[in-house]
Amino acid sequence: VAAHFQINFIIVMTMSRNFLIENCVFDQGDDAVVIKAGRNQDAWRLNTPCENIVIRHCDILKGHTLLGIGSEMSGGVRNVYMHNCTAPDSVFRLFFAKTNHRRGGFIENIWMKNVKAGKMQRVLEVDTDVLYQWRDLVPTYQDSITFINGLYMDSVTCDRTEAVYDLKGDARLPIKNVEIRNVTVGEVTKFVKNVVNAENVVEENIIYKEKQDKQ
């Protein structure tokens, strides 16, 4: 399946397979491409991952995230390849994988390559404790930790970011195998990296300038 659009919209994919998104323009003030695979028990029952997805030659003019995974991904998300895309103005994050201890499922083999962007809060972020308003509204009936393995970022440039990468795994099942290579940032305003509960994190050729406080 292929998608070609030149309108203001958001693509949300859930339990989809063998999908191509190309030559799209996003200007809608939320996440641009969001990969999902169901929530909790319903998704575990269906057991249908979202997989084999290519996103290429797309532009996000205004939005929250260029590529988002989750947080509804209990059926699993794997084999996603985004390349040759741009976010020239501003986003919150270029690549954001989000889940929580109720979701289960997996996130594996996700690639982002050859991306150019303006300013943002995070270039790459993984957060395993995203519950939003449901944290207090709905109790946790069953713990089910998400398996996260194989996140790859290569050849990314941006003008400014608060942080390059921020990995916040769950101690019960740490994030595994993250590679960040050839990332160039004009200015980092807060910190370069934060790594909690993550194993085999490889960084190579990350170039940045730290913010200079005015005297």
N, C-alpha and C positions, 0 to 999 in steps of 0.2 A: 504494500500500500504506500502511496506517495502523496505528500501534501505540498502544494505550491500556492502561497497566498501573498497578497500585497495589501492587507487591510489591518485595522487595529483590533487585535484579538489576543487571546491566550490559548495555548494548546495544553490540554490536560489529557494525558493518556493513562488508561488503567486497564490492566490485564490485556495488553496488546502485544502482538508479535510481528516481526518482520516489517518494520515501518520506516519510511523515509520522510523526513521533513527538510525541505530545502527552499531557498529563495523566499523566505518569509520576513516580513517586517512587523515588529511588535512595538506598540505604543499605547499601553493600556494601564499602566500604573500598578501592576501586580507581577507575579512570576511570569516569565515568558514561556519556556517549555518546562512542564512539570510531569514527571513520571511517577505514577502511582500504581498500586496493585492491591487495593482493598484494605479493609480495616478489621483486624482482630479475628474473632471466630468465623465470621462469614467468609473472609478471605482464606483462612486455614482450611475451611471445608471445601471451597472451590479449588484451592491449590493450583492457581493459574498465574504463573509469573508474567511480568512485563519484560520482554526480552528482544534482543536483536533490533536495535533502533539506531538509526543514523540521523544526525541533525547537522546540516552543512549550509554554508553561504546564507546565514540569517543575520539580521540586524535587530537589536533592541534599542529603541530610541528613548524610552522611559519605562522603568519597571523595577521590580524588587530583585529578581534573580534571573540570570541568563539560563542556567540549567538547575532545576530543583529535583531532588529525589525524595519522595515521601511528603508528609510523614505517614500517610496511609499507604503502606507498602508491605502488608503482612503476607501477601502471596509471593513476594520476592521480586527484585529488579536486577537484571544482569545484562551484560553485553550492550552498553550504550556508548556511542562514539559521536562526540560533537567536535567539529573542526571547521576552521575558516569562518568564524562568526565574529561580530563586533558588537560592542556596547559603548559607543563613543561619548555619551554624556555621563550618566551616573546610574549605578545600581547599588543595592545593599550588598549583594554577593554575586560573584561570577558563577561559582559552583557550590551548591549547598545540599548536603545529604542530611536529612533530619528524620529522627525516629524517637521512640521512647520504650520504656520497659514493658509496655503492654502490647507492642506491635508484633514482635517475633519476625519471621521472614528473614530475608537476606538482601544485602546490597553488594554486588560484586562485579568486577570487571567494567569499570566506568572510566571513559577516557575524555579528556578535553585537550585539544591541541590547536595551535595557530589561532589564537584569539587576541584581539586588540580592544582595549577598553579605556574609559576615562577614569572617573573616581568612584570609590566604593568603600564599604566597611571591611569586607573580607574578600580576598581572592578565592580562597578555598576554606570552607568550613564544614565540619562534621559535628553534629550535636545529637547526642543520644538521650536527651532529657527534654524534648520538646512536647509539652502537654497543653500549652496555652491555657484557656479558661477551663479545660476539663480536669486540670490538676485537683481542684477542690470540688467541682461539681459532680464528678463521677468517681467512685472509688475504684481501686485496682482489684479486680477479681482474680486475675491470674498474671503472674510475672512471665514474660516471654521475651527474651533478649534477642536483638537483631544481630545476625552474623554479618560483619562488614569486612570485606576482603578485596583488595585490588582496586585502588583509586589512583589514577594516573593523570598528571597535568604536565604539559610540555609546550614550550614556545608560546608564552603568554606575556603580553606587555600591557601596562596600564600607567596612567599618569599619577594617580595618588590612591593610597589605601590606608586605612587605620592599621590593618595587620595583613601579612601575607597568608599565613595559614594558621588555623585554629582547630585543633583536633581534640574533641572531648568524648572519649569512649567510656564504656561501662566496664568497671573493674571485673565483672563476672564473665565478660566475653570481649576482650579488648579488640580494637580496630587492628587489622593486619594488612601489611604490605601497601604502603602509600609512597608514591614517587612524585616528587615535584622537581622538575628540571627546566632550566632555561626560562626563568621568570625574571622580567625586568620591570622595576617599579620606579617611577620618577621620584616619589616621596612616600615614606612610611611615617605616619603621624603618631602611632601608639606603640606597637611592638611588632617584631618580625614574625615570631612563632609562639604558639602555645600547644604543648603536646601532653595530654593526660590519657592514660590507659590506651596506648597505641604501640604496636610492635612493628619493627622493621620499617621505619620511616626513613626514606632516602631523599636527601635534597642535593641538588647539583646545579651550580651556576645560577644562583639567585643573586641578582644585582639590584641594589636599592640605595637610596639616599635617605638618611634619617632626618626628621624635621629639626630645623635649627631654631632654637628659641631666640626671639628678638631681645637684644640687650637694651 
